[in-house]
Amino acid sequence: MDWRESFFMARYHFSIVERMIKNYEKFPDKRIFVGVIKESAKAIFSLINSYVIYEGFKRSDKKINLFRKISRKYIEAEVCENLLTILEIEKAHKTSPVNYHKQDRIILLDKGKYKILTFKKLKELINSINEGISKFQS
């Protein structure tokens, strides 16, 4: 797979995220909130893959660790951590036996601890995806 394909998929999934955010702001619903998390994770995985392939590495199981190292050339450490935080949230959502949505927040049970994610915080994290996409190849 070429890095351009992965980058195109990252931009595609991010455009879906942007539309879902607009829909959630009009019609707050748990399914849209969860959809934003899932599509954000897809965009991030594609973006990470783009960075790793662009730097000349082949696809591997350790691409997140590679991304942590090579992302310093392109994006700030905070943006990198925000991207990885979204991946952690998505993983927690998959494994959480408890998912509760109330108003603009979702509550997850992750490793015996409750995590509360507000939509405002999620939007802040998602801005990092946009920054990661815009800084790629610049």
ABEGO torsion letter per residue (X at the ends): XBAAAAAAAAAAAAAAAAAAAAAAAABBBAAAAAAAAAAAAAAAAAAAAAAAAAAGBBBBAAAAAAAAAAAAAABBAAAAAAAAAAAAAAAAAAABABBBBBEABBBBBBGGBBBBBBAAAAAAAAAAAAAAAAABGX
